[in-house]
Amino acid sequence: MEIFQTEFMQRALIAAVLVGITAPAIGIYLVQRRQALMGDGIGHIAMTGVGLGFLLNSSPVWMATLIAVVGAVTMELIRAYGKTRGDIALAMLFYGGMAGGVLLINLSDTGSNANLSSYLFGSLSTVSDSDVTAICLLAAFVVLVTVGLRKQLFAVSQDEEFARVTGLPVRALNLLIAVTAAVTVTVAMRVVGLLLVSALMVVPVAAAQQITRSFKVTFILSVVIGTAVTLSGTATSYYKDVPPGATIVLMAIGVFIVLTALATPLARRRARAMTATEAATCTAADSKDVPEARRPADEVTV
């Protein structure tokens, strides 16, 4: 096929597969923690890292990773200790990160608004060999954390107090989730862009939750959905010359709508079956409690 014959598309497809795996893998924990928009905030902060990379003539991916990790840790500390004024501090952090990225990239000799746009919304043609290497290394870290520590991360995402009582290092695990989310943002920024990466973390998970019940099945299905939409979106952007990030996100939303439509009659059927089962159970229990009817004393059998 033509799409596999060009080197830049080979690199783009590799990056797309890794993004499709890593974004939902960490996104499921963010959804459980009700921090669905955390990736969006980290994306704003990572813009400063991209601009700093161009200013210092270093790799924007690695510099964005560093700044995003620092920003994510700061966000988690603000969440834990910020209390009533934490939202104001987060807002300044997000908008400051965006403004810093725009300013720094325009101060650099090699950067421009066009370069920044490719990081904001994704660009297939600009994925280089060094980007693929960085994405592979960062994706390996995300997979190791989200799969290797899934039980601990699930526990702390569901109930921090219970996790603390059981002896888990809650603060360290919260920071690890934040750092892993930051790494995932930089993994995905070359494909879907910094402004849209949060959608790829959340939408596949929300779509999988429509038809699944267990955490394990939701995890697997969300990764499958994420990989499918990133690959199909990347291919569509190549053949139709449309932005890859927007195409991938819209496809993910389309999958969510389809699964939601399929889940509605399925949920009704399950509810009716459950109601029928409960009714049968109650009837059986009532029949056991009622004593066997006796004939009247004056009745004589002939």
Secondary structure as UniProt FT lines:
FT   HELIX           2..4
FT   HELIX           7..32
FT   TURN            33..34
FT   TURN            36..37
FT   HELIX           38..55
FT   TURN            56..57
FT   HELIX           60..81
FT   HELIX           83..85
FT   HELIX           86..107
FT   HELIX           113..121
FT   TURN            125..126
FT   HELIX           129..148
FT   HELIX           150..158
FT   HELIX           160..165
FT   TURN            166..167
FT   HELIX           170..188
FT   TURN            189..192
FT   TURN            194..196
FT   HELIX           197..209
FT   TURN            210..211
FT   HELIX           215..240
FT   HELIX           244..289
FT   TURN            297..298
//
